[in-house]
Amino acid sequence: MGFADLLETVGGFGKFQVIHVVLLTVPSLFMASHNLLQNFVAAVPDHRCRVRLDANTSGYLNATGEEPLGRDLLRAFVPLDQDGRPDKCRMYTAPQWQLLAANGTWGNWSDQPDTQPCADGWVYDRSQFTATIVTEWDLVCGQKSLKRMAQSIYMAGLLIGAIVLGSLSDKYGRRNLLLWSSFQLAVSGICGMFSPSFPLFCFGRFLCGMALSGVLGNTYFYVLELIPTRTRTSVITCMNYVYTFGQLLLAGVAFCVRDWHWLQCAVTLPFLLVFLYSWWLSESARWLIMNDKADAALKELKKVARLNGKEAEGEALTIEILRLKMEEDLSNVRESYSLLDLFRTPEIRRLTFSSTFVWFALGFSYYGLSIDLQGFGANIYLIQVIFGAVDIPAQFITFLLLNYMGRCFTQSSSFILAGIIILINIFIPKEMQTLHTALAAVGKGSLAAAYACAYLHTAEFFPTVIRQTALGMTSLASRVGAFMAPIIRLIGDYVPFLPTATYGGIAVLAGIVAISLLETRNIPLPDTIEELERRFKCAKQLKKAKREDIPLHDTEISLLKQSA
């Protein structure tokens, strides 16, 4: 209870916490914009082969020797697909002028003329999107897999960022890594909009993904380490709501900005502002204490007390009081920690494996549903609004469940509900588009609830000394899942139901695994691995007491005091 007591001494949740929470929540508004940007910058407009007319058809040439062609004239150059529309990827090897005659058709299949892939590029319908990376680099037909590759490369950046920046945050502090991450995101995003080639664009997106992992992890844990236990659920729920409104904001910005260059600029520039004001933020006093920086921690706590109107209490704090309050935790702190500490003891090893699978399922199923909005067939901006709006009631229900039913139940039930809904959607005919979209939205809302719970839950059961490293490990699993999600979509070209079945099945399995995680409702954050092990021991004894019908009142009080 050491640091929790110190936090209450300097004002608990006061003016200092409110200011920092507001400033640290601003990045959440634009995180969704980058995570879901692929839906708009890589949108595929209607297209067909470009027809370059030769000298023999000079009567139809325009000033540049190229089209446009009327729909009737186009019939001689481009075959029709099964829906009676110009084929997207094939053209006749030679003009078929006889088709321009009234009711001109081919007698039977054997009479069909030879076709070839588009030789001179494509013509795109620019009525909805002025420019996307698809129109810029012709990522259609034989190159369409590159579109999904761009998203996978971005997810790979999130994956690497979770590993690298997570460990660096535990070593160098939350504020320093937030500064660097927001700066890297702003610079790489703005530079990416000027990319002259597709590989350079992908490299820029990789750097953006890497930086976003740093911003995401540091803002969440920075906030959790600044606030008292009683306000954790409420504050994190508010941050999740801001992320939800960010999804709605993305739909509005993308509707107004139809060129991918300026859309990427619009969702990146706010991180330059985050970088500038982050210089004013205080470092996490909890992190400073656990990293043997008591002098700096005392200075920060005095600042907290002063802003919270507890100046007298702040002045009364000394290095000796800090060390006395944190004596037990500090005695268990080593000079350095690494990823291997997540596997050092049996209990933390089990916790690491379980939470890693849960996070893998989150990234895999959530982004499997969220990054292919055009697949729903309706207006892409409307679908983005629906998918964002469904999170509003989902977050409220999650808030209630977290407070009254606990973390494990909320996490597990969200996953299982999402998985079942996704699996049901396999059997809904494509003609029932409204029902298909509605079920997908509810499934996505359930996964958003699971995401909200996962960030809070993970932060609560891993100790301060390896908290960011643990988030790096679990986020790594999430990014692996997110990286695989668009790849699994490619299989859908051959087995249409398989991607959806995989997303749903993994979600149900994760719901079963989530039941085994440590319950953390109304329990202070652990600071050391030893403290976490004591909590596991106490939880086992409590379960044993309940199983053997031993009166729990005195037992629970005793054990919870020991664990704290």
Disulfide bonds with the S-S distance in Angstrom:
Cys49-Cys118 1.79
Cys89-Cys141 1.97
